[in-house]
Every structure is written in structure tokens, then in C-alpha cells.
Amino acid sequence: MPLFMKPILWVLESLVGKLGKTLVTMIMSMASEKFMQWMLLDLATRITKYTTNTADDVWLAKFIENLKEVEAKEE
């Protein structure tokens, strides 16, 4: 599992409690890394669209840019 996913999963687990932990564990066991990456980025994008703060939009754009750079280096 990529290092950037661990804090995100920790936040999700703490937000939704035991049921969420079970759900996240089930999804992680069934899903591929690319699917999880897509799902978490989609969730982050949807959350940032609903906020009025522009700092999260900047953070998300930089995060996606860095992720693309890492993927390009791996290929």
C-alpha cells in the first residue's frame, strides 16, 4: 500500500468507527491499488468542491501533480 494512503485511511476509520473499519478492510481486500487511488482522489475532489476554502483546492492540485510525477517515474 502506498505511503500516502495510510493517513487517509486512518482518518476515514476514525470518522466512521468500527463499522467503517470493517468496511475499509473489506474494500482494501477486494480492490486494486489503482481503484483505491481513484476512489480516494474522487472522494477528495468531491469534498473540496463543497468547501469555500481555496487552500484545500491548492493542496489537492499539488497532490495530484505529485502523484502523476511519481507514476511517471515508476513507468
Backbone bond lengths (Angstrom), bond angles and torsions (degrees), N, CA, C in turn:
res aa  C-N    CA-C-N  psi(-1)  N-CA   C-N-CA  omega(-1)  CA-C   N-CA-C  phi
1 M - - - 1.448 - - 1.528 108.02 -
2 P 1.322 116.96 133.46 1.469 119.88 179.33 1.526 111.29 -62.61
3 L 1.291 114.77 149.90 1.455 121.06 -176.16 1.521 112.34 -63.16
4 F 1.340 117.69 -33.70 1.461 119.76 -176.84 1.528 112.38 -68.71
5 M 1.326 118.71 -18.25 1.454 120.76 -177.01 1.531 112.67 -81.66
6 K 1.328 117.61 -24.85 1.464 119.87 -175.39 1.525 113.10 -60.80
7 P 1.350 119.71 -47.64 1.474 117.27 178.78 1.520 112.94 -65.70
8 I 1.323 116.29 -34.04 1.467 119.89 179.66 1.523 109.88 -65.53
9 L 1.324 116.15 -44.10 1.462 119.81 178.87 1.521 110.93 -65.61
10 W 1.330 116.80 -36.85 1.457 120.22 178.65 1.525 110.54 -61.75
11 V 1.328 116.66 -43.49 1.469 120.87 179.09 1.520 110.42 -64.13
12 L 1.327 116.57 -44.46 1.467 119.62 179.15 1.522 111.51 -61.07
13 E 1.338 116.31 -43.55 1.456 120.15 179.83 1.520 111.49 -64.06
14 S 1.323 117.40 -40.71 1.460 119.77 -178.96 1.522 111.29 -70.32
15 L 1.331 117.25 -30.04 1.464 120.57 -179.79 1.518 112.54 -72.31
16 V 1.293 116.93 -39.17 1.461 119.09 -173.07 1.521 114.05 -106.84
17 G 1.317 118.10 -0.87 1.453 121.61 172.33 1.513 114.05 73.97
18 K 1.324 114.29 -153.39 1.474 121.98 -174.12 1.521 112.31 -62.07
19 L 1.319 116.79 -43.42 1.463 120.16 179.89 1.517 109.79 -62.63
20 G 1.313 115.79 -42.33 1.459 120.41 178.34 1.507 112.04 -63.79
21 K 1.335 116.56 -38.65 1.463 120.34 178.95 1.518 110.22 -62.99
22 T 1.300 116.18 -42.50 1.459 120.38 177.82 1.525 110.40 -64.09
23 L 1.315 116.60 -43.80 1.463 121.69 179.43 1.526 111.01 -62.76
24 V 1.334 116.58 -46.19 1.465 120.65 179.15 1.523 110.25 -62.17
25 T 1.320 117.50 -41.28 1.466 120.99 178.56 1.523 111.07 -62.44
26 M 1.321 117.15 -41.74 1.460 120.70 178.94 1.520 110.75 -65.41
27 I 1.326 116.95 -44.18 1.464 120.49 179.89 1.521 110.35 -63.85
28 M 1.324 116.28 -43.21 1.467 119.98 -179.58 1.525 111.30 -62.70
29 S 1.306 117.45 -36.07 1.459 119.66 -178.84 1.530 111.76 -73.04
30 M 1.330 117.34 -27.11 1.458 120.75 -177.63 1.523 113.57 -94.98
31 A 1.307 116.97 -26.22 1.458 120.40 -169.68 1.524 112.68 -95.82
32 S 1.295 114.76 152.77 1.454 120.51 175.14 1.525 109.44 -83.28
33 E 1.313 115.94 167.44 1.458 120.76 179.82 1.526 111.09 -63.22
34 K 1.326 117.09 -41.18 1.467 120.57 179.62 1.534 111.31 -63.51
35 F 1.321 116.94 -39.99 1.459 120.48 178.65 1.521 110.66 -64.67
36 M 1.328 116.63 -44.08 1.462 120.38 179.70 1.524 110.34 -63.19
37 Q 1.312 116.25 -40.77 1.466 120.53 178.33 1.523 109.87 -61.54
38 W 1.320 116.88 -46.29 1.458 120.95 179.24 1.529 110.48 -61.95
39 M 1.323 117.03 -45.71 1.453 121.46 -177.06 1.529 110.96 -62.28
40 L 1.328 117.65 -45.87 1.457 120.67 -178.58 1.529 111.80 -68.46
41 L 1.332 116.77 -38.17 1.467 119.25 176.95 1.524 111.21 -67.66
42 D 1.319 116.87 -38.21 1.455 120.61 177.39 1.527 110.47 -64.14
43 L 1.309 116.75 -43.10 1.453 121.15 177.93 1.526 110.87 -62.87
44 A 1.328 116.97 -45.23 1.468 120.80 179.15 1.530 110.85 -62.86
45 T 1.323 117.16 -40.09 1.460 120.92 178.90 1.523 111.13 -64.09
46 R 1.316 116.33 -43.28 1.466 119.85 179.51 1.528 111.29 -64.55
47 I 1.325 116.93 -39.53 1.464 120.23 179.59 1.522 110.71 -65.78
48 T 1.336 116.86 -43.46 1.465 118.95 -177.94 1.532 112.20 -68.37
49 K 1.319 117.78 -25.66 1.464 119.95 177.69 1.526 111.96 -67.23
50 Y 1.333 117.34 -29.58 1.456 121.34 -176.72 1.523 113.57 -88.15
51 T 1.318 118.40 -8.40 1.459 119.83 -179.39 1.523 110.14 -94.01
52 T 1.320 115.37 154.36 1.467 120.42 176.92 1.522 111.26 -92.48
53 N 1.317 116.92 -11.47 1.457 122.56 179.12 1.526 109.63 -75.66
54 T 1.327 117.05 129.36 1.471 119.68 179.98 1.522 112.68 -87.69
55 A 1.327 117.44 -12.39 1.467 120.35 -179.49 1.527 111.30 -63.53
56 D 1.320 117.28 -37.31 1.460 119.08 179.42 1.526 111.58 -69.90
57 D 1.328 117.85 -31.50 1.463 120.85 176.11 1.530 110.57 -64.88
58 V 1.339 115.77 -42.09 1.467 120.71 178.49 1.524 109.84 -64.88
59 W 1.337 116.56 -44.32 1.464 120.58 179.69 1.524 110.65 -60.46
60 L 1.320 116.66 -45.20 1.465 120.39 -178.54 1.524 111.07 -64.52
61 A 1.320 117.88 -40.90 1.467 121.07 178.86 1.527 110.76 -62.66
62 K 1.337 116.99 -42.94 1.468 120.25 177.99 1.518 111.01 -66.34
63 F 1.316 116.50 -38.76 1.461 121.11 179.54 1.528 110.57 -62.63
64 I 1.322 117.15 -45.68 1.466 121.59 179.65 1.528 110.29 -65.14
65 E 1.323 116.74 -40.79 1.465 120.66 177.93 1.534 110.97 -61.43
66 N 1.324 116.91 -46.10 1.463 120.74 178.73 1.522 111.58 -64.49
67 L 1.304 116.58 -38.11 1.458 120.62 178.49 1.523 111.12 -63.47
68 K 1.330 117.18 -41.03 1.464 120.97 177.95 1.531 111.01 -65.13
69 E 1.338 116.25 -37.27 1.478 119.81 177.77 1.526 110.34 -64.60
70 V 1.310 117.13 -42.22 1.462 120.93 179.57 1.524 110.13 -64.63
71 E 1.332 116.85 -43.25 1.467 120.51 178.85 1.529 110.78 -63.30
72 A 1.320 117.66 -37.75 1.465 120.82 179.48 1.525 110.74 -66.34
73 K 1.311 117.75 -37.21 1.465 121.70 178.08 1.522 111.76 -68.48
74 E 1.321 116.89 -32.89 1.468 121.42 -179.34 1.526 111.24 -70.75
75 E 1.315 117.13 -27.39 1.472 120.41 -176.87 1.471 108.64 -82.54
